[in-house]
Amino acid sequence: MPAGRIKKIIPDRGFGFVRADDGAEAFFHRTEVTLVDFDSLEEGEQVTFDVVESPKGPRVRNLRKVS
């Protein structure tokens, strides 16, 4: 499972972006956040996630905070 940090969050629109440790960036939607509340996420926070390809580019699935 890739790891990285939250790069940007747009709370009023319900989405954000992560930057993986390898430098790749991907979009995530609040519906893909698991085990924590989307509103508790902060920019710079360490996370793990799965990445899938979508018609608009890489997309995050199963976003989790690193304890």
TAPE-V163706 format. One record per residue. N is the residue number from 1. RES is the residue in three letters. PSI is psi as a letter, one per 40 degrees, with the letter a starting at -180 (999 if undefined). Layout:
N,RES,PSI ; N,RES,PSI
This chain:
1,MET,h ; 2,PRO,i ; 3,ALA,i ; 4,GLY,a ; 5,ARG,i ; 6,ILE,h ; 7,LYS,d ; 8,LYS,i ; 9,ILE,h ; 10,ILE,g ; 11,PRO,d ; 12,ASP,e ; 13,ARG,e ; 14,GLY,f ; 15,PHE,i ; 16,GLY,a ; 17,PHE,i ; 18,VAL,i ; 19,ARG,h ; 20,ALA,i ; 21,ASP,d ; 22,ASP,e ; 23,GLY,e ; 24,ALA,i ; 25,GLU,i ; 26,ALA,i ; 27,PHE,i ; 28,PHE,i ; 29,HIS,i ; 30,ARG,d ; 31,THR,e ; 32,GLU,e ; 33,VAL,h ; 34,THR,i ; 35,LEU,e ; 36,VAL,i ; 37,ASP,h ; 38,PHE,d ; 39,ASP,e ; 40,SER,e ; 41,LEU,i ; 42,GLU,i ; 43,GLU,h ; 44,GLY,e ; 45,GLU,i ; 46,GLN,h ; 47,VAL,i ; 48,THR,i ; 49,PHE,i ; 50,ASP,i ; 51,VAL,h ; 52,VAL,i ; 53,GLU,h ; 54,SER,i ; 55,PRO,d ; 56,LYS,e ; 57,GLY,a ; 58,PRO,h ; 59,ARG,h ; 60,VAL,i ; 61,ARG,i ; 62,ASN,f ; 63,LEU,h ; 64,ARG,i ; 65,LYS,i ; 66,VAL,h ; 67,SER,999
